[in-house]
Structure formats: C-alpha cells, structure tokens
Amino acid sequence: MSTVDSLHKVPIAKGPVASGDVWDAPSWREIPSIRLAHHMGETPAHRPVTRVKLQYDAEHLFVLFSVEDRFIRSVVSEYQGDVWTDSCVEFFFTPGVDLDDGYFNIEANCGGTLLFTHRRERNRDVVPVTETDARSLSIAHTLPSRVDPEITDPVTWQLAYRIPWRMLEAYAPVTRPAHGVRWRGNFYKCADASSHPHWLTWAPVDWPRPDFHQKEFFGTLVFDM
C-alpha cells in the first residue's frame, strides 16, 4: 500500500470541542475515524482495536483516540519519559507537506503522560517541546495516571488532546489548516514493555523492525470544510 492510499479528510469542527468530550459525545459523534490496521514486526498476539478521530478549528487540531485493549499498563509518570514502554498512542506529523522540515512526535501513555518533541530525523536536530508548552494540549484520559499491575481484562480507554497552531509555530514552520491544506503524518499504538508488546500503525511502514521514526512512510491528512 502506498502513502496515497493512506489519506484521511479532517473536517472542520461544527461547534465547541471540550478536551473531556468522549467518543460518542455530540462534538465527536459524526466525525469519521481512522483505524490502525497495520503492524510492524512479528504479527502480535494481542492486537488492540485502535481508532482515532480528528477535527480542527481556527486555533487547534483536536485528536481523540479510542483503544479496545487488554494487558494495559501505565507506570511512566515523568514528562518526556519512556512512555512508549507503557500502553501508548502516538501521533507523528509534519504540519505541511515538506518532510525536510522535520516532524513533531506526540507520544502519550494511557495515563496521560507525554513525550513531545520536534526533530529533523530520529536522532538529528531533536528539540524537546517545553513542559509549559505541552500543557497547552489540555490532555484528557479515561484511565488513572498509574496502572500497575497490568489490567488483563478487556477495557476500552480513550485519550484526547488539542494542538494549538501558535504553540507549534514556536518550533517549526506550520501550514495552518484550511480547506485543501495537506499535512503528512502517521498514528501508532504500542506497549513495548507490556506482557503483550505490539506496534500498530495507520499508514503502513515497510521497515525490517519496529521503528515509528520513518517519516517517508507518513500518510496524508487533508483538511476539509
């Protein structure tokens, strides 16, 4: 599958979107979702159904994940910690179409702890987003901040945040969304240190081992009216 096939239209918000609104709230009910249908590495024994919805307004991009999960853990509590080792959802994106401008990576464990940077490549020109700026995401989550030991029973958890354009512009060039504007990006789900590790993706990543920092495989987000 090519990145052309991994294309999603992001609608403009029809009204206010609160950070605590859940999947079927009026503000989200009619918003189409993306499913993370691909994986990296070996076919996982546990493959949680992971979906994400997006919408935008004049100031923000709103992001809402829903995960039908098991073997859930959340033990990392420090900002910029190793959240990918927990039950984690991730959004990597270039706020435009030029991948040479680098990309942001927002990684959040199910307890709401974030890792947030801008970088040119995986290990090149990495600029951490300050914790003060990260707070502007107003992250909301349905599980407790700490989940330990693992929850082995089936649980659906959600996590939401909003990304202010103005905050992003302090770190990189940003093409602000409007009708027809395109961004490049990908969505991921992982749980590296859980009893059932997995690496799921929206746009397929043709790489010999799990590594989400492969921007050439980013899909396309098209902002709509």
N, CA, C and O of each residue as an XYZ file, in Angstrom:
900
protein
N       0.853     -1.201      0.000
C       0.000      0.000      0.000
C       0.879      1.237      0.000
O       1.846      1.306      0.759
N       0.567      2.201     -0.825
C       1.328      3.444     -0.877
C       0.755      4.452      0.091
O      -0.341      4.268      0.620
N       1.521      5.549      0.327
C       1.017      6.600      1.206
C      -0.184      7.296      0.590
O      -0.981      7.899      1.308
N      -0.330      7.223     -0.746
C      -1.510      7.803     -1.385
C      -2.771      7.127     -0.867
O      -3.801      7.779     -0.700
N      -2.695      5.803     -0.609
C      -3.842      5.081     -0.089
C      -4.156      5.467      1.356
O      -5.301      5.360      1.795
N      -3.133      5.919      2.098
C      -3.322      6.315      3.491
C      -3.620      7.812      3.532
O      -2.758      8.627      3.861
N      -4.852      8.149      3.193
C      -5.291      9.540      3.127
C      -6.569      9.683      3.938
O      -7.481      8.864      3.830
N      -6.624     10.723      4.744
C      -7.789     10.942      5.590
C      -8.192     12.408      5.522
O      -7.347     13.299      5.620
N      -9.503     12.654      5.351
C     -10.018     14.018      5.337
C     -10.415     14.430      6.746
O     -11.182     13.739      7.417
N      -9.881     15.569      7.187
C     -10.118     16.078      8.532
C     -11.161     17.180      8.458
O     -10.896     18.217      7.850
N     -12.343     16.999      9.054
C     -13.394     18.007      8.952
C     -13.166     19.175      9.914
O     -12.479     19.044     10.927
N     -13.754     20.307      9.574
C     -13.747     21.447     10.478
C     -14.809     21.223     11.557
O     -15.872     20.665     11.285
N     -14.514     21.659     12.773
C     -15.456     21.495     13.876
C     -16.705     22.332     13.631
O     -16.618     23.478     13.189
N     -17.856     21.759     13.920
C     -19.133     22.449     13.736
C     -19.557     23.220     14.989
O     -20.542     23.959     14.966
N     -18.814     23.045     16.072
C     -19.135     23.724     17.314
C     -17.993     23.541     18.295
O     -16.942     23.026     17.914
N     -18.168     23.946     19.549
C     -17.102     23.817     20.546
C     -16.732     22.355     20.795
O     -17.588     21.470     20.770
N     -15.434     22.117     21.036
C     -14.945     20.776     21.365
C     -14.202     20.887     22.696
O     -13.151     21.522     22.769
N     -14.741     20.276     23.738
C     -14.101     20.294     25.047
C     -13.110     19.154     25.154
O     -13.316     18.094     24.562
N     -12.032     19.358     25.904
C     -10.983     18.345     25.993
C     -11.482     17.053     26.631
O     -10.920     15.987     26.380
N     -12.533     17.130     27.455
C     -13.046     15.933     28.099
C     -14.135     15.221     27.332
O     -14.665     14.221     27.818
N     -14.495     15.702     26.142
C     -15.546     15.055     25.358
C     -15.099     13.656     24.923
O     -13.962     13.466     24.491
N     -15.995     12.688     25.040
C     -15.662     11.298     24.712
C     -16.146     10.949     23.299
O     -16.743     11.768     22.601
N     -15.863      9.700     22.909
C     -16.007      9.237     21.525
C     -17.373      9.527     20.925
O     -17.467      9.968     19.780
N     -18.435      9.284     21.690
C     -19.791      9.451     21.170
C     -20.464     10.733     21.658
O     -21.680     10.875     21.538
N     -19.693     11.656     22.202
C     -20.253     12.952     22.588
C     -20.741     13.687     21.340
O     -20.246     13.414     20.247
N     -21.695     14.607     21.470
C     -22.193     15.324     20.292
C     -21.097     15.965     19.453
O     -21.213     16.019     18.229
N     -20.044     16.446     20.085
C     -18.969     17.114     19.333
C     -18.163     16.148     18.477
O     -17.478     16.580     17.550
N     -18.229     14.829     18.771
C     -17.439     13.836     18.054
C     -18.276     12.810     17.291
O     -17.741     12.072     16.464
N     -19.572     12.757     17.557
C     -20.397     11.647     17.078
C     -20.346     11.475     15.561
O     -20.306     10.344     15.076
N     -20.346     12.556     14.815
C     -20.393     12.479     13.349
C     -19.021     12.547     12.691
O     -18.925     12.580     11.464
N     -17.962     12.570     13.489
C     -16.608     12.680     12.945
C     -16.114     11.303     12.515
O     -16.162     10.367     13.313
N     -15.639     11.148     11.276
C     -15.149      9.840     10.828
C     -13.866      9.455     11.562
O     -13.111     10.316     12.014
N     -13.635      8.153     11.671
C     -12.463      7.668     12.402
C     -11.484      6.965     11.466
O     -11.835      6.510     10.377
N     -10.255      6.899     11.936
C      -9.168      6.153     11.296
C      -8.919      4.913     12.148
O      -8.934      5.000     13.376
N      -8.690      3.766     11.525
C      -8.307      2.566     12.274
C      -6.847      2.227     11.987
O      -6.394      2.299     10.844
N      -6.130      1.861     13.022
C      -4.738      1.461     12.876
C      -4.713     -0.028     12.516
O      -4.702     -0.888     13.396
N      -4.705     -0.317     11.225
C      -4.929     -1.679     10.739
C      -3.642     -2.421     10.384
O      -3.692     -3.599     10.030
N      -2.500     -1.757     10.473
C      -1.224     -2.379     10.095
C      -0.361     -2.592     11.331
O      -0.619     -2.006     12.383
N       0.665     -3.432     11.202
C       1.581     -3.644     12.315
C       3.004     -3.697     11.804
O       3.251     -3.926     10.620
N       3.938     -3.480     12.721
C       5.364     -3.652     12.441
C       5.869     -4.838     13.253
O       5.305     -5.178     14.293
N       6.935     -5.461     12.768
C       7.493     -6.614     13.451
C       6.628     -7.849     13.266
O       5.813     -7.923     12.347
N       6.820     -8.823     14.161
C       6.043    -10.058     14.103
C       4.557     -9.759     14.328
O       4.207     -8.808     15.028
N       3.690    -10.579     13.728
C       2.258    -10.417     13.963
C       1.985    -10.551     15.450
O       2.308    -11.584     16.036
N       1.393     -9.527     16.086
C       1.260     -9.564     17.544
C       0.169    -10.520     18.013
O      -0.851    -10.696     17.347
N       0.404    -11.137     19.177
C      -0.616    -11.994     19.787
C      -1.790    -11.159     20.287
O      -2.933    -11.617     20.293
N      -1.502     -9.947     20.698
C      -2.536     -9.003     21.146
C      -2.511     -7.811     20.195
O      -1.493     -7.137     20.043
N      -3.645     -7.570     19.566
C      -3.729     -6.507     18.558
C      -4.934     -5.623     18.901
O      -6.009     -5.813     18.333
N      -4.776     -4.670     19.809
C      -5.924     -3.870     20.257
C      -6.529     -3.052     19.118
O      -5.813     -2.460     18.311
N      -7.841     -3.032     19.072
C      -8.539     -2.210     18.082
C      -8.327     -0.746     18.475
O      -8.799     -0.292     19.518
N      -7.613     -0.027     17.626
C      -7.232      1.358     17.931
C      -7.749      2.270     16.835
O      -7.480      2.064     15.651
N      -8.499      3.284     17.253
C      -9.066      4.249     16.309
C      -8.742      5.654     16.778
O      -8.478      5.889     17.957
N      -8.765      6.586     15.830
C      -8.525      7.988     16.155
C      -9.452      8.853     15.318
O      -9.715      8.555     14.153
N      -9.943      9.927     15.926
C     -10.733     10.930     15.227
C     -10.016     12.272     15.292
O      -9.311     12.571     16.256
N     -10.212     13.082     14.238
C      -9.595     14.402     14.151
C     -10.622     15.423     13.680
O     -11.497     15.116     12.870
N     -10.502     16.632     14.196
C     -11.225     17.779     13.659
C     -10.437     19.025     14.031
O      -9.549     18.977     14.882
N     -10.767     20.137     13.392
C      -9.970     21.339     13.633
C     -10.858     22.569     13.654
O     -11.982     22.558     13.152
N     -10.320     23.643     14.254
C     -10.967     24.950     14.174
C      -9.896     25.999     13.905
O      -8.789     25.646     13.498
N     -10.189     27.255     14.119
C      -9.261     28.323     13.758
C      -7.986     28.306     14.590
O      -6.977     28.883     14.184
N      -8.016     27.648     15.757
C      -6.876     27.707     16.665
C      -6.230     26.370     16.979
O      -5.084     26.336     17.428
N      -6.944     25.248     16.753
C      -6.470     23.960     17.243
C      -6.769     22.824     16.264
O      -7.674     22.910     15.435
N      -5.980     21.762     16.389
C      -6.329     20.436     15.892
C      -6.729     19.597     17.096
O      -5.983     19.526     18.073
N      -7.897     18.961     17.041
C      -8.395     18.123     18.123
C      -8.162     16.658     17.757
O      -8.468     16.231     16.643
N      -7.619     15.895     18.701
C      -7.248     14.498     18.475
C      -7.882     13.654     19.568
O      -7.770     13.979     20.751
N      -8.553     12.562     19.176
C      -9.211     11.671     20.137
C      -8.936     10.224     19.748
O      -9.307      9.784     18.660
N      -8.284      9.489     20.643
C      -8.002      8.067     20.458
C      -8.988      7.229     21.273
O      -9.407      7.625     22.360
N      -9.350      6.061     20.727
C     -10.109      5.048     21.462
C      -9.428      3.702     21.234
O      -9.152      3.320     20.097
N      -9.158      2.983     22.334
C      -8.416      1.722     22.256
C      -9.184      0.632     22.992
O      -9.444      0.749     24.190
N      -9.547     -0.429     22.274
C     -10.155     -1.622     22.880
C      -9.004     -2.560     23.239
O      -8.476     -3.266     22.380
N      -8.627     -2.559     24.501
C      -7.313     -3.056     24.901
C      -7.409     -4.143     25.968
O      -8.463     -4.366     26.564
N      -6.281     -4.810     26.189
C      -6.020     -5.687     27.335
C      -4.539     -5.554     27.664
O      -3.788     -4.936     26.910
N      -4.116     -6.132     28.791
C      -2.704     -6.121     29.187
C      -2.185     -4.672     29.249
O      -1.133     -4.338     28.704
N      -2.971     -3.833     29.936
C      -2.749     -2.387     29.943
C      -1.868     -2.011     31.132
O      -2.089     -2.464     32.255
N      -0.863     -1.171     30.861
C      -0.012     -0.669     31.941
C       0.299      0.800     31.719
O       0.333      1.284     30.588
N       0.528      1.507     32.836
C       0.954      2.909     32.796
C       1.765      3.177     34.046
O       1.206      3.381     35.124
N       3.097      3.178     33.903
C       3.974      3.379     35.065
C       4.910      4.572     34.892
O       5.481      5.049     35.873
N       5.077      5.059     33.677
C       5.939      6.221     33.436
C       5.145      7.486     33.757
O       4.062      7.703     33.212
N       5.688      8.312     34.638
C       4.940      9.486     35.090
C       5.665     10.801     34.842
O       5.084     11.865     35.058
N       6.916     10.759     34.395
C       7.668     11.994     34.182
C       7.535     12.452     32.727
O       7.607     11.645     31.800
N       7.339     13.765     32.543
C       7.261     14.330     31.194
C       8.548     14.017     30.435
O       9.644     14.113     30.986
N       8.402     13.644     29.173
C       9.495     13.227     28.274
C      10.102     11.901     28.695
O      11.212     11.572     28.278
N       9.385     11.123     29.527
C       9.865      9.794     29.894
C       9.588      8.773     28.803
O       9.079      9.108     27.733
N       9.933      7.519     29.091
C       9.834      6.432     28.097
C       8.392      5.924     28.014
O       8.123      4.764     28.327
N       7.477      6.781     27.597
C       6.053      6.428     27.603
C       5.724      5.293     26.638
O       4.719      4.604     26.815
N       6.560      5.094     25.621
C       6.288      4.042     24.635
C       6.400      2.644     25.246
O       5.933      1.673     24.650
N       7.008      2.534     26.417
C       7.080      1.233     27.082
C       5.751      0.864     27.717
O       5.497     -0.311     27.982
N       4.888      1.868     27.969
C       3.547      1.645     28.507
C       2.543      1.451     27.372
O       2.911      1.478     26.198
N       1.280      1.258     27.727
C       0.198      1.270     26.733
C       0.101      2.706     26.211
O      -0.247      3.619     26.960
N       0.408      2.900     24.940
C       0.738      4.226     24.430
C       0.138      4.435     23.047
O       0.109      3.521     22.223
N      -0.346      5.665     22.802
C      -0.789      6.068     21.470
C       0.062      7.253     21.027
O       0.459      8.085     21.844
N       0.338      7.322     19.715
C       1.294      8.299     19.216
C       0.802      8.933     17.915
O       0.136      8.296     17.099
N       1.151     10.200     17.755
C       0.846     10.953     16.542
C       2.128     11.642     16.102
O       2.633     12.529     16.790
N       2.654     11.228     14.946
C       3.825     11.861     14.344
C       3.326     12.633     13.130
O       2.538     12.104     12.346
N       3.776     13.889     12.961
C       3.248     14.679     11.851
C       4.185     15.806     11.452
O       4.867     16.411     12.279
N       4.188     16.063     10.163
C       4.794     17.258      9.591
C       3.648     18.221      9.287
O       2.768     17.872      8.500
N       3.620     19.426      9.881
C       2.491     20.341      9.670
C       2.615     21.082      8.334
O       2.726     22.307      8.278
N       2.591     20.292      7.277
C       2.766     20.739      5.908
C       3.092     19.519      5.074
O       2.823     18.396      5.500
N       3.662     19.707      3.898
C       3.968     18.571      3.024
C       5.459     18.339      2.842
O       5.850     17.325      2.263
N       6.308     19.252      3.321
C       7.747     19.128      3.120
C       8.364     18.346      4.276
O       8.556     18.888      5.364
N       8.671     17.079      4.039
C       9.240     16.241      5.089
C      10.621     16.716      5.520
O      11.077     16.361      6.608
N      11.298     17.509      4.696
C      12.603     18.037      5.081
C      12.506     19.034      6.228
O      13.512     19.350      6.862
N      11.298     19.532      6.499
C      11.100     20.427      7.636
C      11.089     19.675      8.957
O      11.025     20.293     10.020
N      11.153     18.338      8.904
C      11.111     17.547     10.118
C       9.687     17.267     10.556
O       8.744     17.509      9.802
N       9.523     16.757     11.773
C       8.201     16.341     12.234
C       8.118     16.456     13.750
O       9.129     16.419     14.451
N       6.905     16.593     14.231
C       6.607     16.503     15.653
C       6.248     15.061     15.989
O       5.669     14.354     15.165
N       6.593     14.625     17.200
C       6.081     13.349     17.704
C       5.470     13.587     19.081
O       6.139     14.015     20.021
N       4.172     13.294     19.164
C       3.431     13.359     20.423
C       3.127     11.921     20.833
O       2.384     11.218     20.148
N       3.698     11.494     21.939
C       3.525     10.132     22.435
C       2.903     10.232     23.823
O       3.415     10.954     24.678
N       1.810      9.519     24.056
C       1.083      9.616     25.320
C       0.726      8.237     25.837
O       0.102      7.452     25.123
N       1.112      7.930     27.068
C       0.643      6.668     27.636
C      -0.804      6.823     28.088
O      -1.332      7.933     28.132
N      -1.436      5.712     28.422
C      -2.867      5.743     28.717
C      -3.184      6.526     29.983
O      -4.341      6.866     30.229
N      -2.155      6.819     30.794
C      -2.338      7.630     31.982
C      -2.156      9.114     31.745
O      -2.267      9.909     32.679
N      -1.873      9.506     30.491
C      -1.797     10.909     30.147
C      -0.417     11.538     30.225
O      -0.290     12.752     30.066
N       0.628     10.739     30.468
C       1.988     11.271     30.466
C       2.493     11.392     29.035
O       2.287     10.500     28.213
N       3.159     12.511     28.748
C       3.558     12.840     27.383
C       5.067     12.789     27.162
O       5.865     13.030     28.068
N       5.421     12.466     25.925
C       6.715     12.768     25.331
C       6.406     13.591     24.092
O       5.565     13.194     23.285
N       7.080     14.748     23.921
C       6.698     15.683     22.857
C       7.951     16.397     22.379
O       8.572     17.148     23.132
N       8.326     16.160     21.113
C       9.498     16.811     20.539
C       9.217     17.211     19.094
O       8.228     16.797     18.491
N      10.127     18.037     18.558
C      10.252     18.233     17.117
C      11.647     17.783     16.727
O      12.609     18.026     17.456
N      11.761     17.123     15.567
C      13.064     16.617     15.154
C      13.134     16.542     13.632
O      12.121     16.403     12.947
N      14.367     16.638     13.123
C      14.587     16.506     11.684
C      14.544     15.040     11.270
O      13.925     14.683     10.269
N      15.205     14.206     12.049
C      15.205     12.754     11.875
C      15.164     12.151     13.272
O      15.136     12.877     14.266
N      15.160     10.819     13.348
C      15.083     10.163     14.658
C      16.094     10.757     15.644
O      15.724     11.120     16.760
N      17.366     10.859     15.242
C      18.426     11.309     16.147
C      19.119     12.573     15.646
O      20.299     12.791     15.924
N      18.389     13.398     14.912
C      19.004     14.602     14.347
C      18.140     15.819     14.654
O      16.932     15.823     14.421
N      18.797     16.859     15.185
C      18.124     18.134     15.467
C      16.866     17.924     16.308
O      15.789     18.410     15.961
N      17.009     17.205     17.406
C      15.873     16.922     18.290
C      15.682     18.091     19.256
O      16.592     18.444     20.006
N      14.497     18.682     19.229
C      14.177     19.821     20.098
C      12.985     19.440     20.977
O      11.867     19.318     20.476
N      13.208     19.251     22.277
C      12.068     18.940     23.152
C      11.116     20.134     23.258
O      11.551     21.279     23.384
N       9.835     19.855     23.205
C       8.826     20.862     23.492
C       8.812     21.073     25.008
O       8.802     20.100     25.762
N       8.811     22.311     25.457
C       8.858     22.563     26.890
C       7.605     22.018     27.572
O       6.547     21.889     26.956
N       7.752     21.703     28.848
C       6.604     21.188     29.586
C       5.490     22.222     29.660
O       4.311     21.872     29.626
N       5.861     23.499     29.760
C       4.853     24.569     29.776
C       4.059     24.572     28.482
O       2.832     24.675     28.508
N       4.752     24.460     27.337
C       4.044     24.420     26.055
C       3.202     23.160     25.932
O       2.100     23.207     25.385
N       3.701     22.038     26.430
C       2.959     20.775     26.339
C       1.655     20.842     27.123
O       0.684     20.178     26.761
N       1.620     21.627     28.183
C       0.381     21.737     28.960
C      -0.756     22.339     28.136
O      -1.928     22.127     28.444
N      -0.410     23.088     27.090
C      -1.450     23.703     26.261
C      -2.248     22.660     25.481
O      -3.266     22.997     24.877
N      -1.803     21.390     25.481
C      -2.568     20.332     24.824
C      -3.827     19.963     25.613
O      -4.745     19.358     25.060
N      -3.878     20.319     26.890
C      -5.057     20.028     27.735
C      -5.458     18.557     27.618
O      -6.614     18.245     27.330
N      -4.512     17.669     27.840
C      -4.744     16.241     27.641
C      -5.785     15.707     28.624
O      -5.799     16.086     29.795
N      -6.657     14.819     28.131
C      -7.682     14.176     28.961
C      -7.604     12.674     28.722
O      -7.321     12.234     27.607
N      -7.855     11.877     29.776
C      -7.750     10.420     29.648
C      -8.728      9.760     30.589
O      -9.062     10.306     31.641
N      -9.187      8.578     30.207
C     -10.233      7.900     30.973
C      -9.690      6.915     31.998
O     -10.429      6.495     32.889
N      -8.426      6.535     31.897
C      -7.819      5.634     32.874
C      -7.039      6.436     33.914
O      -6.701      7.594     33.667
N      -6.749      5.845     35.069
C      -5.921      6.536     36.066
C      -4.524      6.817     35.525
O      -4.088      6.204     34.551
N      -3.828      7.752     36.169
C      -2.469      8.078     35.733
C      -1.535      6.879     35.857
O      -0.630      6.710     35.040
N      -1.749      6.052     36.868
C      -0.910      4.865     37.064
C      -1.764      3.609     36.974
O      -2.793      3.492     37.639
N      -1.326      2.681     36.148
C      -1.977      1.375     36.031
C      -0.898      0.318     36.244
O      -0.113      0.032     35.339
N      -0.862     -0.253     37.428
C       0.153     -1.236     37.792
C      -0.355     -2.004     39.003
O      -0.592     -1.398     40.048
N      -0.532     -3.325     38.897
C      -0.129     -4.184     37.781
C      -1.017     -4.006     36.552
O      -1.983     -3.243     36.554
N      -0.650     -4.739     35.506
C      -1.416     -4.679     34.265
C      -2.888     -5.018     34.476
O      -3.252     -5.847     35.310
N      -3.715     -4.343     33.688
C      -5.119     -4.751     33.580
C      -5.187     -5.796     32.470
O      -4.947     -5.483     31.304
N      -5.511     -7.029     32.829
C      -5.523     -8.094     31.820
C      -6.901     -8.288     31.200
O      -7.019     -8.898     30.137
N      -7.945     -7.779     31.850
C      -9.298     -7.892     31.302
C      -9.510     -6.874     30.180
O      -8.803     -5.867     30.128
N     -10.465     -7.115     29.288
C     -10.742     -6.146     28.222
C     -11.246     -4.811     28.793
O     -12.156     -4.782     29.621
N     -10.650     -3.732     28.344
C     -11.032     -2.379     28.743
C     -10.898     -1.476     27.518
O      -9.910     -1.558     26.788
N     -11.882     -0.623     27.296
C     -11.753      0.405     26.268
C     -11.375      1.715     26.944
O     -12.100      2.210     27.807
N     -10.240      2.268     26.548
C      -9.801      3.539     27.117
C      -9.664      4.586     26.018
O      -9.449      4.272     24.847
N      -9.794      5.835     26.437
C      -9.738      6.949     25.496
C      -8.743      8.002     25.988
O      -8.478      8.134     27.183
N      -8.215      8.729     25.038
C      -7.274      9.803     25.347
C      -7.447     10.891     24.305
O      -7.548     10.604     23.112
N      -7.482     12.142     24.750
C      -7.760     13.264     23.849
C      -6.846     14.441     24.182
O      -6.430     14.621     25.327
N      -6.546     15.234     23.160
C      -5.841     16.494     23.365
C      -6.126     17.428     22.201
O      -6.676     17.028     21.175
N      -5.738     18.684     22.387
C      -5.869     19.681     21.331
C      -4.484     20.279     21.093
O      -3.730     20.506     22.040
N      -4.155     20.533     19.837
C      -2.831     21.051     19.483
C      -2.993     22.482     18.977
O      -3.576     22.684     17.912
N      -2.498     23.475     19.705
C      -2.622     24.860     19.240
C      -1.615     25.166     18.122
O      -0.431     24.849     18.237
N      -2.099     25.780     17.054
C      -1.194     26.155     15.960
C      -0.091     27.066     16.479
O       1.075     26.901     16.122
N      -0.458     28.028     17.321
C       0.505     29.039     17.772
C       1.659     28.393     18.526
O       2.806     28.816     18.381
N       1.371     27.382     19.324
C       2.434     26.701     20.055
C       3.382     25.981     19.100
O       4.600     26.056     19.264
N       2.830     25.278     18.095
C       3.674     24.575     17.130
C       4.613     25.531     16.400
O       5.759     25.185     16.113
N       4.127     26.727     16.102
C       4.889     27.690     15.307
C       6.144     28.181     16.009
O       7.010     28.784     15.376
N       6.254     27.931     17.309
C       7.473     28.287     18.033
C       8.610     27.303     17.748
O       9.763     27.567     18.090
N       8.278     26.158     17.116
C       9.273     25.104     16.917
C       9.544     24.773     15.453
O      10.600     24.224     15.137
N       8.617     25.094     14.556
C       8.779     24.657     13.161
C       7.825     25.441     12.268
O       6.863     26.034     12.756
N       8.086     25.447     10.951
C       7.112     26.034     10.024
C       5.796     25.253     10.079
O       5.803     24.023     10.117
N       4.679     25.964     10.084
C       3.365     25.344     10.155
C       2.474     25.909      9.056
O       2.289     27.122      8.966
N       1.926     25.036      8.226
C       0.876     25.435      7.295
C      -0.448     25.283      8.029
O      -0.923     24.167      8.239
N      -1.040     26.397      8.415
C      -2.270     26.316      9.209
C      -3.385     25.682      8.381
O      -3.553     26.005      7.205
N      -4.139     24.786      8.994
C      -5.216     24.118      8.266
C      -6.271     25.080      7.734
O      -6.680     26.031      8.400
N      -6.684     24.799      6.534
C      -7.793     25.451      5.837
C      -8.215     24.461      4.766
O      -7.541     23.454      4.552
N      -9.304     24.732      4.103
C      -9.809     23.783      3.113
C      -8.747     23.478      2.056
O      -8.233     24.388      1.407
N      -8.421     22.199      1.887
C      -7.456     21.757      0.889
C      -6.026     21.664      1.369
O      -5.191     21.091      0.669
N      -5.710     22.201      2.530
C      -4.346     22.115      3.070
C      -4.027     20.662      3.414
O      -4.884     19.922      3.897
N      -2.785     20.270      3.158
C      -2.351     18.898      3.429
C      -1.205     18.886      4.432
O      -0.300     19.719      4.384
N      -1.271     17.924      5.334
C      -0.175     17.588      6.236
C       0.220     16.141      5.975
O      -0.542     15.374      5.386
N       1.425     15.773      6.422
C       1.863     14.379      6.399
C       1.948     13.856      7.829
O       2.331     14.596      8.735
N       1.598     12.597      8.041
C       1.678     12.072      9.389
C       1.310     10.606      9.492
O       0.925      9.975      8.508
N       1.435     10.076     10.697
C       1.042      8.696     10.970
C       0.612      8.584     12.427
O       0.991      9.397     13.270
N      -0.184      7.560     12.702
C      -0.671      7.273     14.040
C      -0.201      5.882     14.440
O      -0.125      4.974     13.613
N       0.114      5.731     15.727
C       0.705      4.491     16.201
C       0.110      4.081     17.550
O      -0.389      4.909     18.313
N       0.179      2.777     17.813
C      -0.149      2.210     19.137
C       0.937      1.210     19.487
O       1.311      0.374     18.664
N       1.444      1.297     20.713
C       2.480      0.363     21.137
C       2.359      0.105     22.628
O       1.559      0.734     23.320
N       3.156     -0.819     23.105
C       3.235     -1.153     24.538
C       4.480     -2.014     24.714
O       4.383     -3.202     25.022
N       5.646     -1.411     24.517
C       6.885     -2.159     24.372
C       7.206     -3.057     25.564
O       7.689     -4.175     25.381
N       6.943     -2.581     26.784
C       7.338     -3.332     27.975
C       6.168     -4.051     28.639
O       6.285     -4.513     29.774
N       5.058     -4.145     27.945
C       3.918     -4.889     28.489
C       4.150     -6.389     28.296
O       5.117     -6.804     27.657
N       3.251     -7.187     28.855
C       3.367     -8.641     28.672
C       3.025     -9.063     27.249
O       3.351    -10.176     26.837
N       2.359     -8.169     26.485
C       1.969     -8.460     25.111
C       2.345     -7.266     24.219
O       1.467     -6.504     23.814
N       3.624     -7.099     23.914
C       4.049     -5.938     23.107
C       3.495     -5.991     21.695
O       3.235     -7.065     21.153
N       3.318     -4.807     21.106
C       2.793     -4.697     19.747
C       3.161     -3.319     19.218
O       3.440     -2.396     19.984
N       3.157     -3.197     17.884
C       3.491     -1.937     17.219
C       2.544     -1.774     16.031
O       2.783     -2.322     14.954
N       1.489     -1.029     16.235
C       0.448     -0.850     15.221
C       0.594      0.510     14.553
O       1.063      1.468     15.168
N       0.182      0.585     13.271
C       0.298      1.831     12.515
C      -0.962      2.068     11.682
O      -1.688      1.131     11.351
N      -1.207      3.341     11.350
C      -2.263      3.681     10.383
C      -1.706      3.498      8.972
O      -2.111      2.576      8.264
N      -0.788      4.361      8.561
C      -0.122      4.172      7.266
C       0.907      3.064      7.419
O       1.663      3.061      8.391
N       0.954      2.121      6.480
C       1.904      1.008      6.611
C       3.344      1.502      6.550
O       3.658      2.427      5.801
N       4.217      0.882      7.341
C       5.631      1.235      7.403
C       6.439      0.009      7.001
O       6.488     -0.980      7.733
N       7.066      0.079      5.843
C       7.831     -1.043      5.312
C       9.262     -0.955      5.840
O      10.142     -0.386      5.194
N       9.474     -1.521      7.012
C      10.768     -1.432      7.693
C      11.022     -2.760      8.391
O      10.077     -3.370      8.890
N      12.278     -3.232      8.444
C      12.526     -4.598      8.931
C      12.288     -4.808     10.418
O      12.205     -5.951     10.867
N      12.175     -3.734     11.194
C      11.940     -3.862     12.637
C      11.021     -2.725     13.074
O      10.899     -1.732     12.356
N      10.376     -2.842     14.225
C       9.526     -1.746     14.689
C      10.325     -0.456     14.872
O      11.278     -0.418     15.649
N       9.939      0.582     14.166
C      10.578      1.896     14.270
C       9.615      2.908     13.671
O       9.461      2.987     12.452
N       8.973      3.674     14.527
C       7.965      4.629     14.063
C       8.574      5.876     13.434
O       7.853      6.662     12.820
N       9.882      6.077     13.571
C      10.520      7.305     13.081
C      10.938      7.172     11.613
O      12.079      7.471     11.258
N      10.020      6.726     10.775
C      10.278      6.575      9.344
C       9.313      7.490      8.603
O       8.264      7.056      8.127
N       9.682      8.755      8.513
C       8.751      9.768      8.019
C       8.393      9.582      6.549
O       7.353     10.065      6.101
N       9.247      8.882      5.788
C       8.942      8.691      4.373
C       7.683      7.862      4.153
O       7.137      7.841      3.050
N       7.217      7.172      5.208
C       6.004      6.367      5.098
C       4.771      7.084      5.655
O       3.697      6.488      5.737
N       4.915      8.342      6.035
C       3.763      9.080      6.556
C       2.629      9.096      5.527
O       2.857      9.212      4.323
N       1.419      8.978      6.032
C       0.241      9.176      5.189
C      -0.064     10.655      5.026
O       0.751     11.507      5.378
N      -1.249     10.959      4.487
C      -1.641     12.332      4.182
C      -2.938     12.682      4.889
O      -3.910     11.928      4.839
N      -2.945     13.833      5.549
C      -4.153     14.399      6.140
C      -4.567     15.606      5.311
O      -3.786     16.538      5.118
N      -5.803     15.579      4.823
C      -6.327     16.672      4.005
C      -7.415     17.391      4.815
O      -8.402     16.779      5.223
N      -7.224     18.669      5.036
C      -8.199     19.438      5.817
C      -9.344     19.862      4.922
O      -9.156     20.372      3.817
N     -10.553     19.625      5.451
C     -11.781     19.767      4.681
C     -12.660     20.806      5.356
O     -12.319     21.330      6.416
N     -13.800     21.101      4.727
C     -14.779     22.006      5.316
C     -15.927     21.212      5.939
O     -16.858     21.800      6.489
